[in-house]
Amino acid sequence: METRGFWLLLLVVALGSSGWAAEYLGLSESQCKVPAKERVDCGYPQVTQEQCHNRGCCFDSSIRNVPWCFKPLQETECTF
């Protein structure tokens, strides 16, 4: 029975560190609405969308001559 628990724990840890978990926890759509002129490069030439997302960055290849892999906007909390 203990061996079964060990393997289950190992599986949970492996899934938690995989790209699947990063995709699940991903960025909100509003965090990636960065104007083209304000994008801060987060990747390197020929970075893939998956590699970019694994770095915690946004990816948008629809605009030429600007970074396609870029840092997301920081969400701020409203305080009153």
Gaussian input, Z-matrix of N, CA and C with variables (Angstrom, degrees):
# hf/3-21g

backbone

0 1
 N
 C     1     B1
 C     2     B2     1     A1
 N     3     B3     2     A2     1     D1
 C     4     B4     3     A3     2     D2
 C     5     B5     4     A4     3     D3
 N     6     B6     5     A5     4     D4
 C     7     B7     6     A6     5     D5
 C     8     B8     7     A7     6     D6
 N     9     B9     8     A8     7     D7
 C    10    B10     9     A9     8     D8
 C    11    B11    10    A10     9     D9
 N    12    B12    11    A11    10    D10
 C    13    B13    12    A12    11    D11
 C    14    B14    13    A13    12    D12
 N    15    B15    14    A14    13    D13
 C    16    B16    15    A15    14    D14
 C    17    B17    16    A16    15    D15
 N    18    B18    17    A17    16    D16
 C    19    B19    18    A18    17    D17
 C    20    B20    19    A19    18    D18
 N    21    B21    20    A20    19    D19
 C    22    B22    21    A21    20    D20
 C    23    B23    22    A22    21    D21
 N    24    B24    23    A23    22    D22
 C    25    B25    24    A24    23    D23
 C    26    B26    25    A25    24    D24
 N    27    B27    26    A26    25    D25
 C    28    B28    27    A27    26    D26
 C    29    B29    28    A28    27    D27
 N    30    B30    29    A29    28    D28
 C    31    B31    30    A30    29    D29
 C    32    B32    31    A31    30    D30
 N    33    B33    32    A32    31    D31
 C    34    B34    33    A33    32    D32
 C    35    B35    34    A34    33    D33
 N    36    B36    35    A35    34    D34
 C    37    B37    36    A36    35    D35
 C    38    B38    37    A37    36    D36
 N    39    B39    38    A38    37    D37
 C    40    B40    39    A39    38    D38
 C    41    B41    40    A40    39    D39
 N    42    B42    41    A41    40    D40
 C    43    B43    42    A42    41    D41
 C    44    B44    43    A43    42    D42
 N    45    B45    44    A44    43    D43
 C    46    B46    45    A45    44    D44
 C    47    B47    46    A46    45    D45
 N    48    B48    47    A47    46    D46
 C    49    B49    48    A48    47    D47
 C    50    B50    49    A49    48    D48
 N    51    B51    50    A50    49    D49
 C    52    B52    51    A51    50    D50
 C    53    B53    52    A52    51    D51
 N    54    B54    53    A53    52    D52
 C    55    B55    54    A54    53    D53
 C    56    B56    55    A55    54    D54
 N    57    B57    56    A56    55    D55
 C    58    B58    57    A57    56    D56
 C    59    B59    58    A58    57    D57
 N    60    B60    59    A59    58    D58
 C    61    B61    60    A60    59    D59
 C    62    B62    61    A61    60    D60
 N    63    B63    62    A62    61    D61
 C    64    B64    63    A63    62    D62
 C    65    B65    64    A64    63    D63
 N    66    B66    65    A65    64    D64
 C    67    B67    66    A66    65    D65
 C    68    B68    67    A67    66    D66
 N    69    B69    68    A68    67    D67
 C    70    B70    69    A69    68    D68
 C    71    B71    70    A70    69    D69
 N    72    B72    71    A71    70    D70
 C    73    B73    72    A72    71    D71
 C    74    B74    73    A73    72    D72
 N    75    B75    74    A74    73    D73
 C    76    B76    75    A75    74    D74
 C    77    B77    76    A76    75    D75
 N    78    B78    77    A77    76    D76
 C    79    B79    78    A78    77    D77
 C    80    B80    79    A79    78    D78
 N    81    B81    80    A80    79    D79
 C    82    B82    81    A81    80    D80
 C    83    B83    82    A82    81    D81
 N    84    B84    83    A83    82    D82
 C    85    B85    84    A84    83    D83
 C    86    B86    85    A85    84    D84
 N    87    B87    86    A86    85    D85
 C    88    B88    87    A87    86    D86
 C    89    B89    88    A88    87    D87
 N    90    B90    89    A89    88    D88
 C    91    B91    90    A90    89    D89
 C    92    B92    91    A91    90    D90
 N    93    B93    92    A92    91    D91
 C    94    B94    93    A93    92    D92
 C    95    B95    94    A94    93    D93
 N    96    B96    95    A95    94    D94
 C    97    B97    96    A96    95    D95
 C    98    B98    97    A97    96    D96
 N    99    B99    98    A98    97    D97
 C   100   B100    99    A99    98    D98
 C   101   B101   100   A100    99    D99
 N   102   B102   101   A101   100   D100
 C   103   B103   102   A102   101   D101
 C   104   B104   103   A103   102   D102
 N   105   B105   104   A104   103   D103
 C   106   B106   105   A105   104   D104
 C   107   B107   106   A106   105   D105
 N   108   B108   107   A107   106   D106
 C   109   B109   108   A108   107   D107
 C   110   B110   109   A109   108   D108
 N   111   B111   110   A110   109   D109
 C   112   B112   111   A111   110   D110
 C   113   B113   112   A112   111   D111
 N   114   B114   113   A113   112   D112
 C   115   B115   114   A114   113   D113
 C   116   B116   115   A115   114   D114
 N   117   B117   116   A116   115   D115
 C   118   B118   117   A117   116   D116
 C   119   B119   118   A118   117   D117
 N   120   B120   119   A119   118   D118
 C   121   B121   120   A120   119   D119
 C   122   B122   121   A121   120   D120
 N   123   B123   122   A122   121   D121
 C   124   B124   123   A123   122   D122
 C   125   B125   124   A124   123   D123
 N   126   B126   125   A125   124   D124
 C   127   B127   126   A126   125   D125
 C   128   B128   127   A127   126   D126
 N   129   B129   128   A128   127   D127
 C   130   B130   129   A129   128   D128
 C   131   B131   130   A130   129   D129
 N   132   B132   131   A131   130   D130
 C   133   B133   132   A132   131   D131
 C   134   B134   133   A133   132   D132
 N   135   B135   134   A134   133   D133
 C   136   B136   135   A135   134   D134
 C   137   B137   136   A136   135   D135
 N   138   B138   137   A137   136   D136
 C   139   B139   138   A138   137   D137
 C   140   B140   139   A139   138   D138
 N   141   B141   140   A140   139   D139
 C   142   B142   141   A141   140   D140
 C   143   B143   142   A142   141   D141
 N   144   B144   143   A143   142   D142
 C   145   B145   144   A144   143   D143
 C   146   B146   145   A145   144   D144
 N   147   B147   146   A146   145   D145
 C   148   B148   147   A147   146   D146
 C   149   B149   148   A148   147   D147
 N   150   B150   149   A149   148   D148
 C   151   B151   150   A150   149   D149
 C   152   B152   151   A151   150   D150
 N   153   B153   152   A152   151   D151
 C   154   B154   153   A153   152   D152
 C   155   B155   154   A154   153   D153
 N   156   B156   155   A155   154   D154
 C   157   B157   156   A156   155   D155
 C   158   B158   157   A157   156   D156
 N   159   B159   158   A158   157   D157
 C   160   B160   159   A159   158   D158
 C   161   B161   160   A160   159   D159
 N   162   B162   161   A161   160   D160
 C   163   B163   162   A162   161   D161
 C   164   B164   163   A163   162   D162
 N   165   B165   164   A164   163   D163
 C   166   B166   165   A165   164   D164
 C   167   B167   166   A166   165   D165
 N   168   B168   167   A167   166   D166
 C   169   B169   168   A168   167   D167
 C   170   B170   169   A169   168   D168
 N   171   B171   170   A170   169   D169
 C   172   B172   171   A171   170   D170
 C   173   B173   172   A172   171   D171
 N   174   B174   173   A173   172   D172
 C   175   B175   174   A174   173   D173
 C   176   B176   175   A175   174   D174
 N   177   B177   176   A176   175   D175
 C   178   B178   177   A177   176   D176
 C   179   B179   178   A178   177   D177
 N   180   B180   179   A179   178   D178
 C   181   B181   180   A180   179   D179
 C   182   B182   181   A181   180   D180
 N   183   B183   182   A182   181   D181
 C   184   B184   183   A183   182   D182
 C   185   B185   184   A184   183   D183
 N   186   B186   185   A185   184   D184
 C   187   B187   186   A186   185   D185
 C   188   B188   187   A187   186   D186
 N   189   B189   188   A188   187   D187
 C   190   B190   189   A189   188   D188
 C   191   B191   190   A190   189   D189
 N   192   B192   191   A191   190   D190
 C   193   B193   192   A192   191   D191
 C   194   B194   193   A193   192   D192
 N   195   B195   194   A194   193   D193
 C   196   B196   195   A195   194   D194
 C   197   B197   196   A196   195   D195
 N   198   B198   197   A197   196   D196
 C   199   B199   198   A198   197   D197
 C   200   B200   199   A199   198   D198
 N   201   B201   200   A200   199   D199
 C   202   B202   201   A201   200   D200
 C   203   B203   202   A202   201   D201
 N   204   B204   203   A203   202   D202
 C   205   B205   204   A204   203   D203
 C   206   B206   205   A205   204   D204
 N   207   B207   206   A206   205   D205
 C   208   B208   207   A207   206   D206
 C   209   B209   208   A208   207   D207
 N   210   B210   209   A209   208   D208
 C   211   B211   210   A210   209   D209
 C   212   B212   211   A211   210   D210
 N   213   B213   212   A212   211   D211
 C   214   B214   213   A213   212   D212
 C   215   B215   214   A214   213   D213
 N   216   B216   215   A215   214   D214
 C   217   B217   216   A216   215   D215
 C   218   B218   217   A217   216   D216
 N   219   B219   218   A218   217   D217
 C   220   B220   219   A219   218   D218
 C   221   B221   220   A220   219   D219
 N   222   B222   221   A221   220   D220
 C   223   B223   222   A222   221   D221
 C   224   B224   223   A223   222   D222
 N   225   B225   224   A224   223   D223
 C   226   B226   225   A225   224   D224
 C   227   B227   226   A226   225   D225
 N   228   B228   227   A227   226   D226
 C   229   B229   228   A228   227   D227
 C   230   B230   229   A229   228   D228
 N   231   B231   230   A230   229   D229
 C   232   B232   231   A231   230   D230
 C   233   B233   232   A232   231   D231
 N   234   B234   233   A233   232   D232
 C   235   B235   234   A234   233   D233
 C   236   B236   235   A235   234   D234
 N   237   B237   236   A236   235   D235
 C   238   B238   237   A237   236   D236
 C   239   B239   238   A238   237   D237

   B1=1.4401
   B2=1.5280
   B3=1.3371
   B4=1.4596
   B5=1.5204
   B6=1.3268
   B7=1.4612
   B8=1.5209
   B9=1.3148
   B10=1.4660
   B11=1.5321
   B12=1.3114
   B13=1.4618
   B14=1.5206
   B15=1.3216
   B16=1.4638
   B17=1.5194
   B18=1.3439
   B19=1.4676
   B20=1.5204
   B21=1.3194
   B22=1.4584
   B23=1.5289
   B24=1.3150
   B25=1.4588
   B26=1.5233
   B27=1.3110
   B28=1.4623
   B29=1.5291
   B30=1.3183
   B31=1.4604
   B32=1.5287
   B33=1.3102
   B34=1.4624
   B35=1.5253
   B36=1.3152
   B37=1.4682
   B38=1.5213
   B39=1.3200
   B40=1.4698
   B41=1.5206
   B42=1.3172
   B43=1.4628
   B44=1.5206
   B45=1.3063
   B46=1.4578
   B47=1.5113
   B48=1.3179
   B49=1.4636
   B50=1.5221
   B51=1.3128
   B52=1.4681
   B53=1.5149
   B54=1.3224
   B55=1.4539
   B56=1.5163
   B57=1.3447
   B58=1.4532
   B59=1.5191
   B60=1.3117
   B61=1.4593
   B62=1.5161
   B63=1.3248
   B64=1.4610
   B65=1.5217
   B66=1.3135
   B67=1.4565
   B68=1.5242
   B69=1.3158
   B70=1.4557
   B71=1.5198
   B72=1.3146
   B73=1.4514
   B74=1.5175
   B75=1.3194
   B76=1.4604
   B77=1.5214
   B78=1.3006
   B79=1.4514
   B80=1.5197
   B81=1.3199
   B82=1.4570
   B83=1.5241
   B84=1.3066
   B85=1.4671
   B86=1.5264
   B87=1.3319
   B88=1.4688
   B89=1.5261
   B90=1.3282
   B91=1.4614
   B92=1.5239
   B93=1.3224
   B94=1.4634
   B95=1.5248
   B96=1.3132
   B97=1.4676
   B98=1.5242
   B99=1.3104
   B100=1.4664
   B101=1.5263
   B102=1.3481
   B103=1.4644
   B104=1.5289
   B105=1.3290
   B106=1.4696
   B107=1.5255
   B108=1.3181
   B109=1.4721
   B110=1.5207
   B111=1.3268
   B112=1.4649
   B113=1.5294
   B114=1.3251
   B115=1.4632
   B116=1.5243
   B117=1.3248
   B118=1.4677
   B119=1.5235
   B120=1.3331
   B121=1.4619
   B122=1.5275
   B123=1.3158
   B124=1.4577
   B125=1.5253
   B126=1.3169
   B127=1.4559
   B128=1.5115
   B129=1.2853
   B130=1.4606
   B131=1.5252
   B132=1.3279
   B133=1.4653
   B134=1.5358
   B135=1.2999
   B136=1.4685
   B137=1.5319
   B138=1.3159
   B139=1.4607
   B140=1.5298
   B141=1.3164
   B142=1.4614
   B143=1.5260
   B144=1.3160
   B145=1.4556
   B146=1.5305
   B147=1.3152
   B148=1.4641
   B149=1.5298
   B150=1.3282
   B151=1.4655
   B152=1.5248
   B153=1.3149
   B154=1.4604
   B155=1.5308
   B156=1.3172
   B157=1.4641
   B158=1.5237
   B159=1.3293
   B160=1.4648
   B161=1.5203
   B162=1.3214
   B163=1.4669
   B164=1.5303
   B165=1.3336
   B166=1.4614
   B167=1.5131
   B168=1.3378
   B169=1.4587
   B170=1.5263
   B171=1.3248
   B172=1.4606
   B173=1.5203
   B174=1.3297
   B175=1.4630
   B176=1.5155
   B177=1.3449
   B178=1.4635
   B179=1.5168
   B180=1.3217
   B181=1.4628
   B182=1.5254
   B183=1.3262
   B184=1.4587
   B185=1.5272
   B186=1.3243
   B187=1.4679
   B188=1.5181
   B189=1.3223
   B190=1.4657
   B191=1.5285
   B192=1.3271
   B193=1.4691
   B194=1.5252
   B195=1.3123
   B196=1.4665
   B197=1.5253
   B198=1.3348
   B199=1.4683
   B200=1.5317
   B201=1.3218
   B202=1.4596
   B203=1.5201
   B204=1.3090
   B205=1.4624
   B206=1.5251
   B207=1.3213
   B208=1.4622
   B209=1.5231
   B210=1.3319
   B211=1.4610
   B212=1.5282
   B213=1.3246
   B214=1.4671
   B215=1.5237
   B216=1.3306
   B217=1.4580
   B218=1.5210
   B219=1.2991
   B220=1.4544
   B221=1.5184
   B222=1.3175
   B223=1.4586
   B224=1.5142
   B225=1.3141
   B226=1.4547
   B227=1.5191
   B228=1.3009
   B229=1.4532
   B230=1.5170
   B231=1.3138
   B232=1.4577
   B233=1.5241
   B234=1.3042
   B235=1.4628
   B236=1.5172
   B237=1.2981
   B238=1.4638
   B239=1.4886
   A1=110.68
   A2=118.03
   A3=120.70
   A4=111.36
   A5=116.95
   A6=121.15
   A7=110.18
   A8=116.07
   A9=120.40
   A10=110.54
   A11=116.76
   A12=121.59
   A13=111.84
   A14=116.21
   A15=120.96
   A16=110.93
   A17=116.80
   A18=120.53
   A19=111.46
   A20=116.74
   A21=120.28
   A22=110.19
   A23=116.49
   A24=121.18
   A25=110.81
   A26=116.73
   A27=121.41
   A28=111.03
   A29=116.91
   A30=121.55
   A31=111.02
   A32=117.50
   A33=121.70
   A34=110.60
   A35=117.35
   A36=121.34
   A37=110.52
   A38=117.15
   A39=121.00
   A40=110.91
   A41=118.04
   A42=120.62
   A43=111.13
   A44=116.80
   A45=120.73
   A46=113.32
   A47=117.45
   A48=119.91
   A49=112.28
   A50=117.64
   A51=120.21
   A52=111.21
   A53=116.00
   A54=121.87
   A55=111.85
   A56=117.40
   A57=121.30
   A58=110.58
   A59=117.26
   A60=120.57
   A61=110.26
   A62=118.14
   A63=121.36
   A64=109.96
   A65=117.18
   A66=121.19
   A67=109.60
   A68=116.94
   A69=121.56
   A70=111.17
   A71=117.45
   A72=121.54
   A73=112.75
   A74=118.03
   A75=125.64
   A76=117.54
   A77=114.08
   A78=122.83
   A79=110.63
   A80=115.85
   A81=118.98
   A82=108.75
   A83=116.08
   A84=120.79
   A85=111.11
   A86=117.07
   A87=120.12
   A88=112.24
   A89=117.63
   A90=120.04
   A91=112.02
   A92=118.05
   A93=121.35
   A94=112.97
   A95=117.44
   A96=120.63
   A97=109.04
   A98=115.22
   A99=122.29
   A100=107.83
   A101=118.32
   A102=119.72
   A103=110.49
   A104=116.28
   A105=121.67
   A106=112.28
   A107=118.00
   A108=121.50
   A109=112.70
   A110=116.73
   A111=120.48
   A112=113.50
   A113=117.77
   A114=120.53
   A115=111.54
   A116=115.16
   A117=122.12
   A118=106.89
   A119=115.92
   A120=122.26
   A121=111.42
   A122=115.46
   A123=121.64
   A124=111.04
   A125=117.24
   A126=120.39
   A127=112.09
   A128=114.90
   A129=123.38
   A130=106.40
   A131=118.96
   A132=120.01
   A133=111.47
   A134=116.27
   A135=125.26
   A136=114.17
   A137=118.64
   A138=120.85
   A139=107.98
   A140=116.57
   A141=120.23
   A142=109.63
   A143=115.28
   A144=120.06
   A145=110.20
   A146=117.09
   A147=121.07
   A148=111.14
   A149=117.67
   A150=121.21
   A151=110.44
   A152=116.06
   A153=121.03
   A154=110.53
   A155=116.54
   A156=120.39
   A157=111.31
   A158=117.31
   A159=120.15
   A160=111.84
   A161=117.32
   A162=121.77
   A163=111.28
   A164=117.10
   A165=121.23
   A166=112.52
   A167=116.38
   A168=121.51
   A169=111.01
   A170=115.33
   A171=123.13
   A172=109.57
   A173=116.43
   A174=121.36
   A175=108.96
   A176=115.97
   A177=122.17
   A178=107.55
   A179=116.25
   A180=120.82
   A181=112.42
   A182=117.52
   A183=120.36
   A184=113.75
   A185=118.27
   A186=121.65
   A187=108.92
   A188=115.96
   A189=120.41
   A190=110.82
   A191=115.25
   A192=124.52
   A193=114.52
   A194=117.34
   A195=122.59
   A196=106.63
   A197=118.23
   A198=119.19
   A199=111.09
   A200=115.89
   A201=121.32
   A202=110.88
   A203=116.99
   A204=122.87
   A205=105.66
   A206=116.73
   A207=119.78
   A208=111.30
   A209=114.62
   A210=121.10
   A211=109.80
   A212=117.03
   A213=120.61
   A214=111.39
   A215=114.78
   A216=119.95
   A217=107.60
   A218=116.19
   A219=120.05
   A220=108.62
   A221=116.64
   A222=119.70
   A223=108.35
   A224=115.12
   A225=120.02
   A226=109.12
   A227=115.23
   A228=120.39
   A229=108.85
   A230=115.35
   A231=119.87
   A232=108.26
   A233=115.96
   A234=119.95
   A235=108.33
   A236=115.12
   A237=120.07
   A238=110.03
   D1=-39.08
   D2=179.89
   D3=-64.55
   D4=-35.74
   D5=179.01
   D6=-63.31
   D7=-40.17
   D8=179.12
   D9=-61.88
   D10=-43.17
   D11=178.07
   D12=-63.32
   D13=-39.28
   D14=178.09
   D15=-60.92
   D16=-47.04
   D17=-178.47
   D18=-66.60
   D19=-35.81
   D20=177.07
   D21=-64.64
   D22=-43.99
   D23=177.46
   D24=-61.85
   D25=-43.22
   D26=178.84
   D27=-61.29
   D28=-40.87
   D29=178.32
   D30=-63.85
   D31=-43.83
   D32=179.29
   D33=-62.36
   D34=-43.50
   D35=178.75
   D36=-63.98
   D37=-42.90
   D38=-179.72
   D39=-63.38
   D40=-43.85
   D41=178.49
   D42=-67.29
   D43=-35.37
   D44=179.80
   D45=-65.99
   D46=-26.47
   D47=-178.69
   D48=-100.83
   D49=4.73
   D50=-177.80
   D51=-88.12
   D52=170.16
   D53=176.02
   D54=-62.46
   D55=-28.97
   D56=179.12
   D57=-59.26
   D58=-43.03
   D59=179.87
   D60=-66.93
   D61=-39.95
   D62=179.12
   D63=-63.20
   D64=-39.22
   D65=178.54
   D66=-63.35
   D67=-42.42
   D68=-179.32
   D69=-63.73
   D70=-40.65
   D71=-178.05
   D72=-84.79
   D73=-2.04
   D74=-171.88
   D75=-34.54
   D76=-177.41
   D77=-177.95
   D78=-82.23
   D79=153.16
   D80=175.33
   D81=-76.27
   D82=156.22
   D83=-178.99
   D84=-59.67
   D85=-37.27
   D86=-178.61
   D87=-66.62
   D88=-28.49
   D89=179.47
   D90=-68.72
   D91=-22.59
   D92=-177.18
   D93=-100.03
   D94=6.07
   D95=176.74
   D96=-86.89
   D97=66.95
   D98=-179.17
   D99=-99.20
   D100=124.25
   D101=176.94
   D102=-56.22
   D103=143.38
   D104=-175.60
   D105=-52.43
   D106=-40.15
   D107=-177.77
   D108=-69.36
   D109=-19.52
   D110=-175.57
   D111=-103.48
   D112=4.38
   D113=-178.19
   D114=-68.91
   D115=133.28
   D116=175.76
   D117=-107.15
   D118=119.65
   D119=-175.26
   D120=-56.54
   D121=135.90
   D122=-178.61
   D123=-126.60
   D124=-1.26
   D125=-174.98
   D126=-124.82
   D127=-146.19
   D128=-179.19
   D129=-151.71
   D130=165.49
   D131=-179.00
   D132=-54.35
   D133=137.82
   D134=179.29
   D135=65.09
   D136=21.91
   D137=175.28
   D138=-65.56
   D139=140.20
   D140=178.76
   D141=-87.90
   D142=164.50
   D143=178.64
   D144=-60.61
   D145=-42.16
   D146=179.81
   D147=-63.16
   D148=-45.03
   D149=178.96
   D150=-62.50
   D151=-40.46
   D152=179.35
   D153=-62.67
   D154=-48.69
   D155=-179.99
   D156=-63.72
   D157=-34.96
   D158=177.67
   D159=-64.92
   D160=-22.21
   D161=176.70
   D162=-84.99
   D163=-3.54
   D164=-178.01
   D165=82.24
   D166=25.08
   D167=-176.19
   D168=-114.62
   D169=168.48
   D170=177.98
   D171=-92.80
   D172=152.91
   D173=178.90
   D174=-133.29
   D175=126.70
   D176=176.36
   D177=-150.59
   D178=109.64
   D179=-176.91
   D180=-99.98
   D181=17.01
   D182=-175.81
   D183=-81.28
   D184=-14.06
   D185=-178.98
   D186=-116.37
   D187=125.11
   D188=-178.96
   D189=-78.89
   D190=155.22
   D191=174.00
   D192=63.43
   D193=25.14
   D194=171.17
   D195=-134.94
   D196=159.77
   D197=178.37
   D198=-59.01
   D199=131.56
   D200=176.69
   D201=-87.78
   D202=-28.70
   D203=176.63
   D204=-109.81
   D205=114.03
   D206=-171.28
   D207=-142.08
   D208=159.50
   D209=-178.03
   D210=-69.85
   D211=139.66
   D212=179.96
   D213=-76.01
   D214=161.50
   D215=172.27
   D216=-68.96
   D217=145.49
   D218=177.08
   D219=-85.89
   D220=126.38
   D221=177.30
   D222=-75.25
   D223=134.06
   D224=-179.80
   D225=-109.26
   D226=149.14
   D227=178.11
   D228=-92.25
   D229=141.89
   D230=176.06
   D231=-83.41
   D232=129.91
   D233=176.66
   D234=-124.52
   D235=136.60
   D236=-179.81
   D237=-116.53

